[in-house]
Amino acid sequence: MKRVVLLLSLGFFCFMGYAQNQNPIVCRPGFTFEISLSAHWGMGKPVVTTVYPYSPAEQAGLKAYDIIEAIDGINVGDVTVDEIQQLLNPAGKNEITLAVSNLNAQSKQLAVRKECKRNDAITEDQLASAFSLYSLETTGEQAFICPFKTTTTPDSLDFSQFKTFAFTAIDENNRKLEEIINGCIEKELTKKGLTLNVADPDILIQTYYFFDKNPHYMGANKILAEKRPAYRYDFTRSTVARFPFLNYAAAEAEAEYLLQFGIRLTDRRDRQGRILWECEANELLESSYRLDEYARIHIPLMCMQYPYVKYSRNVQFLVSRKMYNYTGISYDINRLELVSDVDRNSPAYAAGIRPRDVIERIDDHGMNHSAEEFTAAYKQFIASTMKLRDANTLFTDANGFKYCMYWDKASYPQVADAIRQAKNLATFSYLYKYAPYVNPSDANTCTFHVKRGKNKLELIIRPTVRTEVAVEIK
């Protein structure tokens, strides 16, 4: 297994390989889990936390917050955590069968055929992250905190027993707003497997909200006035956006406006009126903001903690965005010009690329460079092109690098010129060749100059643009 390390404190990139497993082939199912400590959701069992895009787990239908009940017929309650890891990675077996439960099903069988690659292979997905500064517009990780307070009933009960929901009566004075709010909540709960049932619901949903000027506002804090902007993920536009919110730790007197928004789920099945789950947001704002817009953007974030709650206050989110050219090639981490593997049914395989081929050039960029040489050139590229970035887009990424900025749109031609310069060794910029700042033309094709034995081939590959977005609770 190998690791890609991205050190951005000085705009410095490096990657390196090392063996964590003596087996030359490593197989991965494509998901992560944690053992639940929640009395309401999978107590003591593995709960899926992340399902990676395009992975075998995603293809099998596994979802975040699924509870793993059994692995290849073995009940997880009968084994230790170490044994669960062993069951998920059985030696010599590329497929596992998971029995999972969620809000939609008590037990569902999923066959997960793991993705197996050589131990020394590095994929284009990993390289896209490593070379993300070619295209921060489309690839990167950002973390943010929302000031949500989430509470659940102290009673030990299983949220999976509550299958249907309805809403309390709409306030006619705010019908339009509440219809928008209820529509957003219905969409999120339906995606989780619940069903709207107005006649006889298990759960009754009540919402409450408030927005007004802060009567205790003392004026802008001079230190906060120079603060970094607040970013959060906007599901409605599928992008990370900037918002007029103060830091969750700011004093209330520093906010010109106050906003409160809450969602309350009460029991109508077993004990009338018992609060099962409640999430309340209390925001400090530096300018006016629409409640309906807040609801559209934040209800999906608030509902991510139902039915599995990880944070009672100040929920930490991680957004991973990635858009890159996928050809299907995996490279040898120790000799990058060597093809370690090629995915079947991929653009590269269709074009004729095969394992053990030696790639001499991609377009006009040479491949016969060491990892250290690529590292040094990438570092130089980042430093020399920093002046071509838009300072108004400044943000800190999830790795703590404080100088992330998008390219200045007026500088796109200069960026493309810098990428073409031989000294920058921008071979892996082909991963972003669809973007105008990498390739000003509209032709998203790549010419691979390949050596196979004594033969030399020129193969044209038309990549597939893969888009991956994962929003998860850290």
Summary of the structure (lengths in Angstrom):
residues: 474
radius of gyration: 25.2
end to end distance: 24.0
largest distance: 79.6
contacts: 1456
relative contact order: 0.15
helix: 24%
strand: 38%
